[in-house]
Amino acid sequence: MIRTGLATREGTAKDNADAGAVHVLADGTVGAAVVDGIGHGPRTSATAPLLAETAARITARRGPLAGLLTAGELIADPGPADDEADAVAVAARVLPGDSGATVSWTGDCRAYGWDGTRLTLYTTDHTVGQQLRANGAPWELAREHDNWLRTSLSRATVGTVYTVTVDDPLLILTTDGVHDQVPPRVLETVVRTLETDPQGLADALVAEARGRESGYRDDATAVVLSTMHV
């Protein structure tokens, strides 16, 4: 049995541009997606749930690459007013009887795996900052470019959607409102404490995303998929 948890919380912008969705097929296959809308445009908060639901349903049927590419087609055209929403996303598929998952992502949503003792980040942010780090740039310089996305869902192609297999029995999908606002040590402690409770874990991760000293708090969303034996 694949157990799941989903939680989302709007930030100080009072307009949740995040969304998450979980879809279960008749045979028990689970598809899940987390979407983080870029900015807070007139369509973003309304479109993000549509993108997440589309990605989750297609992921369950066809895999996460197809899920993200299909969702991306919904927003590939900017519209007559050039105000169509854009987003970044991560999606995962878990098959009944499998201990792991297939994960695809574009942008800076993340996937973590928990093997019972260690939390591992399996995705790499598609940002200019991360690219600078990979090429040896100073940390201070790279940090200044972490908000510069190198790709997005509306521009997603087979070449810009990355895929990885995660064999850990607990998978966690997050928007940057979680992983940028929850310190890594706290993130791992929360996972260790609530590893057997997927919904409780998702709720706690979102609750721990408390914002910055300036008072700004980003939207936060987490999806948890578990095949752990309890």
Phi, psi and omega in degrees: 000132178262117180261147187225160173216147181214131176214144176214149182213129180287154180267202183286350177286350178060032182201092189292111177268000175270160171199154174220156179207148175229132180230134182243127178277171181300328181273003178096353177299138181245131170244138182219152179212147172235131183235136177239106179295142180276117181074196180224059179286178185296338182251351193299308185293333178279328184276327184304315178297325177296317179296317181294317180295317178299312181298319181294316182293316180289325177300316180299322183276316192239355181104161187291331176297310178298324180299314181287321179296322178293314177300321180298328179296333180294336184236017184290333178262134184288347181084164185296333180262005181054043183232020179296146179290156171226165187199170167241162187199160171223142181223152182216148178234132178235127180265145178303134180089346177272148179267352183232196185213159170257130186235136172231150180207158171216128184098214187242022163288154188232162172231127176245148174241145179236122182261008181106341179225338189219137176262128184236133174273123184256352180248159177240126182300134176271070180233160176296323179301315179293324177296319178297318178299316181297337180257016172083015180291154178302146183300319181298318179293316182297319182300326181292345183246014182291339179269002179267105181281139178270344180204170180205174183294323181293337180255011187296135174225174177302327181281342182252355173260117182267151183227141179217151174260129180247119183268354181291147183283351178233123182241137182233124177253133183222152166271168182292344174296340173268298190286342174273343184247356176244116180303146183306320180294322177292318179303312181293323179296318178297316179297315181299321183288324188242026185299334181266003184231086185304316180290319177298323178293314178300316179299317183292321179297317179292321180293329181286344181281087192261358174095188186255170179298332180291347183101347180287137177224124182282160170299148183223133181218140177219141172237136180239131177237126186229132170243016181292144176278133180235000000 
